[in-house]
């Protein structure tokens, strides 16, 4: 068994949850600028998230739910996740994004993963508080990957990390196999392979013996 850990926004999904929320809050340009700076490792992920979420304060619950309803996973993602799980692998999503958006997107495609490690957006009086909470704000994805691998009894050599941005660097650096999904320039040097589709990711996993070509 291997542990396959996917980033979500920009990797497993072509949606950006904070951008979808920001569009409904009327702060899309500000949020996009902060996101880009973080993905290029110009500011820390924690700082960027706190700044973006602060801009979302006051957004109503109905608007938040509507934004999460727009989250989609990439073409081929559901099939690849099913293949991995059918082959006995543990599939995880490790994301600085938000649990509810991940859950909605997977439910829509009728697919499940084994573990989701994500953040949350607290609400009060029917609206976002402008705060965020969860394990992957100050915490890093290498710790999350190592902890999960230890919990399920998978050696780090049998882990695969798939990501695209600077906050994925820690897990890409410690995983047994690191795959960049259209990675940012700061991320590309640490990747063992780079792909631009879930089909190509499947081929990389076949080449490394994680999946069989007939599965």
NULO-191988 format. One line per 10 residues: their letters; for each residue x, y, z of C-alpha. Coordinates in steps of 0.001 Angstrom, whole numbers, plus 500000, padded with zeros to 6 digits. Each point is the difference from the previous one (the first is absolute). Layout:
BEGIN
A) X/Y/Z ~ ... .
***
This chain:
BEGIN
XXXXXXXXXX) 500000/500000/500000 ~ 501115/503525/499191 ~ 498747/503298/501381 ~ 499023/502440/497244 ~ 499585/503575/501247 ~ 498411/502601/497757 ~ 499908/503728/500417 ~ 496531/501231/499083 ~ 499720/503560/498633 ~ 501982/500190/496777 .
XXXXXXXXXX) 500813/496282/500033 ~ 497150/497554/500539 ~ 497617/502856/499268 ~ 500217/502743/497411 ~ 497961/502196/502339 ~ 501438/502396/502575 ~ 497679/500061/502974 ~ 501121/503339/501354 ~ 499511/501568/496569 ~ 496464/498606/499702 .
XXXXXXXXXX) 499199/501380/503435 ~ 501684/503305/499196 ~ 497924/500463/496852 ~ 496874/499843/502113 ~ 501492/502390/502533 ~ 501086/502485/497319 ~ 503715/499698/500833 ~ 501183/497659/497239 ~ 502901/502132/498762 ~ 501431/500534/503467 .
XXXXXXXXXX) 499766/496310/500863 ~ 501502/498871/496681 ~ 503014/502252/500505 ~ 500640/498650/503496 ~ 499572/496399/498788 ~ 502506/500467/497183 ~ 502601/501486/502343 ~ 499648/497027/502342 ~ 500174/497401/497218 ~ 503218/501601/498773 .
XXXXXXXXXX) 501437/499857/503546 ~ 500099/503796/500395 ~ 498018/499917/503254 ~ 499249/497131/502351 ~ 496921/497905/499431 ~ 498708/500748/503500 ~ 500312/503747/499488 ~ 498306/499788/496620 ~ 497105/497942/501327 ~ 499353/502292/502935 .
XXXXXXXXXX) 500027/503011/497664 ~ 497635/498406/497502 ~ 497561/498692/502590 ~ 499905/503378/501731 ~ 498742/501480/496720 ~ 497189/497411/499979 ~ 498653/500991/503415 ~ 496237/500579/499960 ~ 499266/497796/496981 ~ 496674/498274/500657 .
XXXXXXXXXX) 499611/496267/500524 ~ 497863/499689/496868 ~ 502682/501685/497883 ~ 502687/497762/501512 ~ 497994/496875/499224 ~ 499353/501233/496458 ~ 503729/500572/499485 ~ 500845/496506/501227 ~ 497385/498610/497615 ~ 502121/501362/497140 .
XXXXXXXXXX) 503132/498034/500974 ~ 500884/497301/497488 ~ 502701/497352/499745 ~ 501989/499697/496789 ~ 498977/497691/497167 ~ 501351/496531/500672 ~ 500460/500596/503725 ~ 497133/497788/501128 ~ 501127/497112/497803 ~ 503593/500281/501244 .
XXXXXXXXXX) 498924/500077/503645 ~ 497851/496911/499449 ~ 502898/498177/498315 ~ 502320/500827/502876 ~ 497557/498835/502644 ~ 499122/496853/498043 ~ 503720/499210/499953 ~ 500042/500178/503794 ~ 501630/503388/500415 ~ 499093/502610/502602 .
XXXXXXXXXX) 498930/503226/498293 ~ 500164/503266/501921 ~ 499279/503645/499327 ~ 502329/502354/501874 ~ 498853/503541/499352 ~ 500140/503465/501413 ~ 496557/500366/498435 ~ 496772/499234/501758 ~ 498407/496704/501018 ~ 496532/500817/498749 .
XXXXXXXXXX) 501155/500884/496507 ~ 502007/496782/499728 ~ 497073/497933/501234 ~ 497554/501625/497589 ~ 502248/499484/496970 ~ 500652/496330/500774 ~ 496332/499309/500775 ~ 498994/501514/496682 ~ 502176/497467/498152 ~ 498935/497102/502214 .
XXXXXXXXXX) 503531/499319/501179 ~ 501558/499808/503455 ~ 503502/500207/501403 ~ 501356/498416/503156 ~ 501169/503147/501781 ~ 499374/503727/499689 ~ 502231/502417/501916 ~ 498700/503520/499412 ~ 499103/503288/501622 ~ 496656/501481/501019 .
XXXXXXXXXX) 498262/503369/499866 ~ 498182/500805/503258 ~ 496614/501704/499865 ~ 498067/502104/502468 ~ 496503/501399/499581 ~ 499700/498447/496555 ~ 503148/501504/498484 ~ 503745/499442/499797 ~ 501920/501443/502931 ~ 503032/500933/497913 .
XXXXXXXXXX) 502074/497373/501783 ~ 501306/496547/499048 ~ 500857/496922/502016 ~ 501518/496629/499291 ~ 503192/497922/499877 ~ 501420/501408/496765 ~ 500206/503685/500772 ~ 503051/500122/502215 ~ 500639/496263/499555 ~ 501857/498733/496945 .
XXXXXXXXXX) 499224/497214/497578 ~ 503199/498056/500671 ~ 498923/499527/503624 ~ 496497/499051/498865 ~ 501357/497484/497494 ~ 502475/498476/502441 ~ 497362/499767/502748 ~ 497467/498346/497725 ~ 502600/497570/498617 ~ 500944/498986/503549 .
XXXXXXXXXX) 496342/499593/500993 ~ 499235/497602/497129 ~ 503356/498226/500055 ~ 501366/501133/496637 ~ 503738/500775/499721 ~ 500832/503410/498591 ~ 501671/498297/497046 ~ 496523/498754/499022 ~ 498369/503420/500046 ~ 499063/502082/496975 .
XXXXXXXXXX) 499323/503733/500196 ~ 498297/501973/497231 ~ 499893/503785/500155 ~ 500558/503273/498208 ~ 500796/502866/502370 ~ 502480/501163/502598 ~ 497979/498648/502926 ~ 500357/496545/498399 ~ 503796/500192/500047 ~ 500407/498428/503460 .
XXXXXXXXXX) 498091/496821/499088 ~ 501552/499817/496533 ~ 503446/500136/501588 ~ 499391/497080/502384 ~ 497819/497696/497874 ~ 501378/496895/498365 ~ 498704/501234/496637 ~ 499274/503684/499378 ~ 497816/501050/497087 ~ 499382/503591/498982 .
XXXXXXXXXX) 496623/500714/498414 ~ 500763/502995/497754 ~ 502232/501181/502852 ~ 501070/503559/500737 ~ 503602/500862/499165 ~ 501038/499793/503664 ~ 498613/496455/500220 ~ 501222/498412/496781 ~ 503627/499307/501144 ~ 498922/497605/502778 .
XXXXXXXXXX) 497671/497928/497797 ~ 500933/496534/498758 ~ 497427/500395/497237 ~ 497802/502769/498620 ~ 496550/499437/498463 ~ 497174/502103/498608 ~ 497092/497528/500121 ~ 498656/497198/502139 ~ 500564/497654/497057 ~ 503724/500811/500009 .
XXXXXXXXXX) 500093/499641/503779 ~ 498579/496512/499614 ~ 502756/499184/497520 ~ 502668/501249/502426 ~ 498533/497828/502750 ~ 500027/497023/497635 ~ 503631/500662/499110 ~ 500936/499980/503699 ~ 498058/496819/500747 ~ 497308/501656/502090 .
XXXXX) 497318/499029/497478 ~ 499907/497187/497512 ~ 499270/500926/496403 ~ 496958/497702/499951 ~ 498438/501230/503238 .
***
